[in-house]
Amino acid sequence: MAANTSRFIKCVTVGDGAVGKTCMLICYTSNKFPTDYIPTVFDNFSANVVVEGTSINLGLWDTAGQEDYNRLRPLSYRNADVFVLAFSLVSGASYENVLKKWIPELQHFAPGVPVVLVGTKLDLRQNKHYLAERPGLVPVTSEQGEELRKLIGAACYIECSSKTQQNVKSVFDAAIKVVIKPPPKQQEKKKKPHPWCLLLVPLFYIIFYNFVFLVGFPYQILSFSDYLSMVHFVAILIIVPSHKSCY
């Protein structure tokens, strides 16, 4: 009987400093919420989970969002299967940096790797006491998060709270599913010419040609064989470019 083997998935979390990346990872792997904030340089976590019947060994890479580590941080992107890109729902700056800083960085160092967009600190978005102490703070809405997801082409958008553990598991379940069941790539559908075009275009041309030259140049009237030749020519012009090369 064959031994059960787990598929390894490398998941890297990125985003501005202090948006809650480390808290989210600790909450997910140990079901605890750390009360002290210690800026991360680089750290690794691991979790063995089963998602949709598939055993997964999930390698979690925590990264530093501060600018001091801009050169060092991309080293952790190598062989990444998926990125969890986090911003704080109570930090407009971290929301804006998703498009300004993080997407360009990921596209440069890890092009084509799927992204799960996450809005953290969901519990603070409606915390009246927290908001009262910070006049002028406008939390990021769910609609804004979804708009950003579409803009950057992320696989999905999830809002979570590490403090209450709301949706934390959903974040990493989504990251795993993106890897084991990637969404089909949307391809632009090219409109194929209707078969009647092959017949009507040459026919209209011949009618017009014969009408113009019928009186003055009767000997130049196009024959049926000319018509068939034009059908063949139009078919080549329309059909051949619509087929991509196999090489």
C-alpha positions in Angstrom: 0.0 0.0 0.0 1.5 3.3 -1.1 2.3 5.8 1.6 0.3 9.1 1.7 2.4 11.9 0.3 1.7 15.6 0.9 2.0 18.2 -1.8 4.3 21.1 -0.8 3.1 24.6 -1.4 5.2 27.7 -0.8 3.0 30.6 0.3 4.7 34.0 0.8 3.0 36.9 2.7 3.8 40.4 1.6 2.5 43.9 2.4 3.4 47.0 4.3 4.9 46.8 7.7 2.5 46.6 10.7 -0.5 45.5 8.6 -0.8 42.2 10.5 1.0 39.6 8.3 2.8 37.9 11.2 -0.3 38.0 13.5 -2.3 36.3 10.7 0.3 33.6 10.3 0.6 32.9 14.0 -3.1 32.9 14.4 -3.4 30.4 11.6 -0.7 28.0 12.7 -1.2 28.2 16.5 -4.7 29.7 17.0 -3.2 32.4 19.2 -3.2 36.2 18.8 0.2 37.8 19.8 -0.2 41.0 21.8 3.3 42.3 21.3 4.4 43.8 17.9 7.9 42.8 16.9 8.8 43.8 13.3 9.6 40.8 11.2 12.8 40.4 9.2 12.1 37.0 7.8 10.4 34.0 9.4 9.0 30.7 8.4 6.0 28.7 9.5 4.6 25.4 8.5 1.2 23.7 8.5 -0.1 20.4 7.4 -3.7 20.6 6.2 -6.2 18.8 4.0 -8.0 20.9 1.5 -10.7 19.2 -0.7 -9.2 15.8 0.0 -5.6 16.8 -0.9 -2.9 16.6 1.8 -0.9 19.8 1.8 2.4 20.7 3.5 2.0 24.5 3.5 5.2 26.4 3.8 4.5 29.9 5.0 7.1 32.6 4.5 6.8 35.9 6.5 8.5 38.9 5.0 9.4 42.4 6.2 7.4 45.2 4.5 9.8 48.0 5.5 11.9 49.7 2.9 15.1 48.7 4.7 14.6 45.2 3.4 13.6 46.0 -0.2 16.8 44.3 -1.6 16.7 41.3 0.8 13.0 40.6 0.7 12.8 39.3 -3.0 15.1 36.5 -2.1 12.2 34.8 -0.4 10.1 34.9 -3.6 12.0 32.2 -5.3 9.8 29.1 -6.2 6.8 30.7 -4.5 3.5 29.1 -5.5 1.2 31.8 -4.3 1.4 35.2 -2.6 -0.9 36.5 0.1 -0.8 40.2 -0.3 -2.1 42.0 2.8 -3.1 45.5 3.5 -4.8 47.0 6.6 -8.5 47.9 6.4 -7.7 50.9 8.7 -4.7 52.1 6.7 -5.3 53.9 3.5 -1.6 54.1 2.8 -1.2 50.3 2.9 -4.2 50.0 0.6 -2.6 52.4 -1.9 0.8 50.7 -1.7 -0.7 47.4 -3.0 -0.9 49.0 -6.5 2.0 51.4 -6.1 4.6 49.1 -4.6 3.7 45.5 -4.1 2.2 44.5 -7.4 5.1 46.1 -9.4 7.6 44.2 -7.1 5.8 40.9 -7.5 5.5 41.3 -11.2 9.2 42.0 -11.5 10.5 39.3 -9.3 7.8 36.6 -9.5 5.7 37.1 -12.7 2.8 34.9 -13.2 2.5 33.7 -9.6 -1.1 34.0 -8.3 -2.0 36.5 -5.6 -4.7 36.4 -2.9 -5.5 39.9 -1.8 -6.3 40.2 2.0 -7.7 43.1 4.0 -6.6 42.7 7.6 -7.8 44.1 11.0 -11.4 43.6 10.1 -12.4 44.0 13.7 -11.2 47.6 13.8 -13.1 48.8 10.8 -16.3 49.2 12.9 -14.6 49.7 16.2 -16.0 53.0 17.3 -13.5 53.5 20.1 -10.6 52.9 17.8 -12.0 55.2 15.1 -12.8 57.9 17.7 -9.2 58.1 18.8 -8.1 58.6 15.2 -10.2 61.5 13.7 -10.0 61.6 10.0 -9.4 57.9 9.5 -11.5 56.5 6.8 -11.5 52.7 6.7 -11.3 50.8 3.4 -14.6 49.4 2.4 -15.4 45.9 1.0 -16.3 47.5 -2.3 -12.9 49.2 -2.5 -11.1 46.0 -1.7 -13.0 44.2 -4.5 -12.2 47.0 -6.9 -8.6 46.6 -6.1 -8.7 42.9 -6.6 -10.1 43.4 -10.1 -7.5 46.1 -10.8 -4.5 44.0 -9.9 -5.9 40.7 -11.2 -5.8 38.9 -7.9 -7.4 35.4 -7.6 -9.7 36.5 -4.8 -10.2 39.1 -2.1 -10.8 38.2 1.6 -11.2 40.3 4.7 -10.1 38.8 8.0 -9.3 39.6 11.6 -6.5 37.8 13.4 -7.8 39.0 16.8 -11.2 37.4 16.4 -9.8 34.7 14.0 -12.6 35.6 11.5 -11.8 34.3 8.0 -8.1 33.6 8.8 -8.4 30.0 7.8 -10.3 31.1 4.7 -7.3 33.1 3.6 -5.0 30.2 3.4 -7.6 27.7 2.2 -8.1 30.1 -0.7 -4.3 30.3 -1.3 -4.1 26.6 -1.4 -7.0 26.2 -3.8 -5.6 28.8 -6.2 -2.5 26.5 -6.5 -4.2 23.0 -6.7 -7.1 24.2 -8.7 -6.0 27.3 -10.7 -8.9 29.2 -12.3 -9.0 28.8 -16.1 -7.3 31.6 -18.0 -9.7 33.8 -19.8 -8.9 34.0 -23.5 -10.3 36.6 -25.8 -12.7 35.0 -28.1 -12.1 36.0 -31.7 -15.2 36.3 -33.8 -15.0 33.9 -36.7 -16.3 35.2 -40.0 -19.7 33.7 -41.0 -19.4 31.3 -44.0 -21.7 33.5 -46.0 -19.0 36.2 -46.0 -17.0 33.9 -48.3 -19.8 34.0 -50.8 -21.3 37.4 -50.5 -18.2 39.6 -50.5 -17.0 38.4 -53.9 -20.6 38.4 -55.2 -21.2 42.0 -54.3 -17.8 42.9 -55.8 -18.6 41.2 -59.1 -22.1 42.8 -59.3 -20.6 46.2 -58.7 -17.7 45.6 -61.2 -20.1 44.3 -63.9 -22.5 47.2 -63.4 -19.7 49.8 -63.9 -18.2 48.2 -66.9 -21.3 46.7 -68.5 -21.9 49.6 -71.0 -18.4 50.8 -71.9 -16.4 47.6 -71.5 -18.7 44.5 -72.0 -15.6 42.3 -72.7 -14.4 42.9 -69.1 -17.5 41.4 -67.4 -16.3 38.9 -64.8 -17.3 35.2 -65.3 -18.4 32.6 -62.8 -15.0 31.1 -62.8 -13.6 34.6 -61.8 -16.2 34.5 -59.0 -15.0 31.1 -57.7 -11.4 32.4 -57.8 -12.3 35.4 -55.7 -14.1 33.2 -53.2 -10.9 31.2 -52.8 -8.9 34.3 -52.4 -11.2 35.8 -49.8 -11.2 32.5 -47.9 -7.4 32.7 -47.7 -7.5 36.3 -46.4 -10.1 35.6 -43.7 -9.4 32.1 -42.5 -5.6 31.8 -42.5 -4.9 34.8 -40.2 -7.5 33.5 -37.7 -5.4 30.4 -37.0 -2.4 30.7 -34.7 0.8 28.9 -35.4 1.4 25.6 -33.5 5.0 26.5 -33.0 
